[in-house]
Amino acid sequence: MQPSPSTPAPTAAPRTDASQVVTHLQRSPIYRDYHRAFESSTGLPLALRAAGSFQTPLAGSKQANAFCKLMAGSNKTCAACLQLQQRVEQGANDGAKTLQCFAGLSESAVPVRVGAQVLGYLQTGQVLLTAPTESRFAGIARQLREWNSPVDLRQLKAAYFSTRVVAQRHYAAAVNLLAVFAQHLSALSNQVMVQEAVAEAPVVSKARAYIAAHHSEVLNLWEVARAVNLSAYYFCKVFKQSTGLTFTDYLARQRIESVKQSLLNPHLRISEAAYAAGFQSLSQFNRIFRRIAGESPRSYRERLHGATAACLHALPHAA
């Protein structure tokens, strides 16, 4: 079925870094819990995939459509599905996008972004928004004959007429739920990478703990390697394999999380928060904060306290 690469800001992290962030989000408890809740409550499949990863992301879902599974078994029909996915992705840079494949099934993608950079997409669909008809299936069959597709038409027809039909307003509501969750994932992307509790080598857990305890100090790779009784070379290799991040990037993300926590205090200066977290210069801090958070520290703080003020204003006043 048929799905756009993003245009990253000049300060955005590299694409390889974005795919690592998505990998961490996929493994995080919050995504797994939401994935389970979304599929069980809506009956729709859900997948989170990195930008530019053109494969059939919904194929592994328990809610995946039987019709789509059959279509994916042929080169021509599989290619049509990937083309749809590319078109959906291209249209979803600025927000949720829904398109229909040649068979009339809808697919949707919602971008997960940090600042101007699209990290990946939440994807759902493989449903009909109008009831299947004999004439529509006849058109599908003609297209498959033109492609010389080996799909069994009797089996495909049964799957097509068993495809779930969803009212447009209900489907739009489900996509809106994904849009809200995408915003939440975006905000958590860095935190998940730093704090994610996954099965890992004890030496990496020990290194994480050491970095968390000493990130505000002048800290280097050799010191952390000594603390976990490894050579710098081997520590570097093991740490990257387990976390998906270099030591330098992980330390920067840990420090940025510390700054974000400090900025909850509206009276603390940004420079004080930066130096307290271990940054040695404000120019370095500003550059790293923008790369990881997708915005300047000042913009982050204004947005943070603007949202807090709005929430307090909305609360009822005590009598």
N, C-alpha and C positions, 0 to 999 in steps of 0.2 A: 504494500500500500504505500503511498507516495510521500515529505518532510524536508539552516542558515547561519551559517557561521557568523560569528560576531566580528565587530570591528573594535579591537581592544584599544583602550586609551594608551597614549605613549608610555604611561607609567605602569601599565598593567603587568602582572606577572606573566612569565612565559607560558605557552600552551601546555608544555609538559607539566608545569606546576599545577595548572588548572585541572588536568586529568588526575593528578595525585590528590587534589582536594576532593574531587568527586569520588574517588576510591574510598577515601576516609569517610565521606558522608554516607556512602552506600553501606559501610560496615557499622555505622554509628547506631546505638540503641534507639535514638529518636526517629531516625528514618525507618528502621525496621518496624518499630511500633506503629508509625503512621501508615506505612505500607500495608501492614496487616489490617489496621482499622479501616483504611480507605477501601481496600478490596472487599472486605467482609460487609461493609455498610452499603457500598454502591454496586457491588457485583461487577465492577469494571477492573480491567488489568491496570497495573501501574509499574512503571520502570523509571529509574534515574540513570541517565547515561551522560557521558562526557560529550562536549561539543565536538562535532566532526567524526564521531565514532559510528560509521554507517554500517549497522547490522540490524537484525530484527530484535529490538530490545524487549518486546512483549512476549516473545516466544516461550520464555521460561516461566511465565506467570500461570498460576492455577486457573486464572480467569481468561486465559488466552482463547481467542475464537477458533473453533475447529475449522471453519472455512479458511481463515488466514493461515492456519497450519498446513492445510492441503495446498494452498497457493504457493507457500514458501518451498514446496518440494520440487518446483520446476525452475530452471534457470531464467526463463523469460518472465514468469510471474514474480519470481523473487526479485528480479531487476526492477519490475514495476513498483514493488513494495518499497525498495530502497530509494527509488526516485521520488516517491511520495514523501518518504521520511526526510529526504534532502529538501524538498520544497517546503514542508512544514517547518523544518529548522530555519530555513532562510526567512520565512515569514514571522518567526517567533522571537526575533531579536529584541523587539520593543514591547513584547507582551504575549499573552496566550494567542495561539493560532490554531484553527481547525480547518482541515481540508478533507476532501473525499477522494478515495481511490477510484479507479475505473469501474469497480464493482459497486460503488455507492456507499461503501463503509467509511465512517468518519474516524479520523485520527487527530489528536491534539497534542501540542507541545507547549510547555510553559517554561520560560528561561529562569535559571537560577544564576544570579549575577552578583558580583562584588563591584560596586561602582559601575564603570562602563564595560567591564569585562564579563562576558557570558562564560560561566564555568561549565554548565551543562543544561540538561532539560529534564523536567518531569514529563513523562509521556503516558497517555492513556488513549482509549478508543476501541477500534475494532467492533463498532456497533453501527446499526442502521438507525437513522432518524425518521424514516418512513417505512411502512411495511413492505416486505419483499413481494415482488410480482413475477408472474410467469414471463411477461414481456421483458422485464429487466434482466432476468436470468438468461433469456434467449440472446440478449445482447452480449452478456458475459461469455456465453458459450461460443458465439461467433468470434469474439476477440481471441479466445483461447485457441480456436481452430486456426486463425490467422497466424498465431504464434507457434503453431504445431506443438502445443503444450500436451504432455503426456498425462495430465490430471484426469482421473476417472470422473466423467461428468455426472454420472448417477450419484456417486458418493458426494461430489461437490454440491450438487443440487440439494441433497438432503441437509448438508451443513449450512448452505445458504439460507434455506427456509427455516433453519433452527437458530439463525443468528438473532441475537437479542435486539429488540427494537426499543429505543429509549426516546421519550418525549423530549423535544428540543429544550424546553425550559429546565427539565431535570438534568439533561446532559450539560447545559450551560452552568448550572449550579455546581455540578461535580468539577468542572474545569475551574470555576471560581475558587473552590476549595483548594485546588492545586496551586492557584496563584497566591493564595494566602500562605500556604505552606512553603512555597518557593521563597517568599520574603523571609520567612523564619529560618530556612536553611541557609540563605545568604548571610544572615546576621550571625549564624552559628558556625559558618564554614571554618574560620580560623580557630575558634575555640575547640571545635571537634578535633582538628588536627593535633592540637596541643594536649588536650585532655582525654582523648579517646581511650577507653579501657578495652583493649583487645588482647587476645592471647599473644604474648610475645616472650622473647627470651628474658630470663631474670636479669641478665646483665643490662638489657635495654630499660627495663623497669627501674633498675637501680640508677641508671644514667638519667632517666627522666626526673626521678626524685631529686637527684643531686642538682640538676639544672634548675628545677623549681625552687630549691632552697638557696641557690647561689646566683641566680640570674641577675640580681641587682649589683653584683660585684664584677670586677674585670675578670672575665672568664674565657678560657680558650679550650680548644679541642684536646690538647695534651693533658691539661689538668683533669678534665672529665675522664679521659681514658685511664689515667693513673688511678683515679678514684674507684674505677670498676675493674682495675687490674688487667687491662688489655693494652696492647700496643696501639699507638695512634692510628696506624694503618688499618688494623683489624677492627678496631672500634668504629672507625669511619664506615667501613664496609657493612658491618652488622647493623649499625644504627640506621643507615640509609635503607637497607633491605627491610627492616622492621617498620620504620616510620614513613618511608617514602620521601623523607626530607634529609638534606644535608644537615650536619650539626649547626652550621652558621644560620641556615634558614629557620631551623627549629628554635634556636636561641632567640632569633629576632621575633618570631611569632610569640614565644613565651613572654618576652618583654612587652610586646604590643598588648597582649591580654592583660598584663599587669597595669599598663597605662590606662586601658579602658576601665578597669576596676577603680583606679584612683580618680578618674574623671567623673565618677559618680558623685564625688564631692564638688559642688558648684563653686566652692571658694578656693580650691587648689589651682594654682597656675599650671598651664600645660607644660611649661619648661620644668617646673618642679617635679611633675609626674614623670617626665621623660628621664631626668637625671636619676630619680629614685629607682626607676626600673632598670638602670644600668647603661643607658645610652650616654656616649661620651661627647656627642655634639648635637646641636639642634638641627643642623642641616642633614646629618645622617638620619636622625630620628624622623624628621618630616618626610624624607624620601622613602624610608622603609614603611612608615605608617600609611602613606598614600598607596604604596605598592600592595600592601597586604589588605588594608581596609577599603581601598578603592575611593577614598576621599581624604581631605586634609584633616589634621587633628582638630582644627577650629570648627570645620563643618560638622565633624562627628559630634563635638561637644554641643554645638548649637542645636543639632537635631535631637541629641539625647535629652537635653534639659528642656527643649521646646516641647517634646512629647510628654515629659514628666509634668510640666506646667499645665498642659492641656488636660491630662488625666486628673490632676488635682482640682482644676477648675470645674471639671464635669462632676466631681463628687458632691453629693448633697451636704450642705452645711448643717452642723449640729444646732439644735434649737437653743 
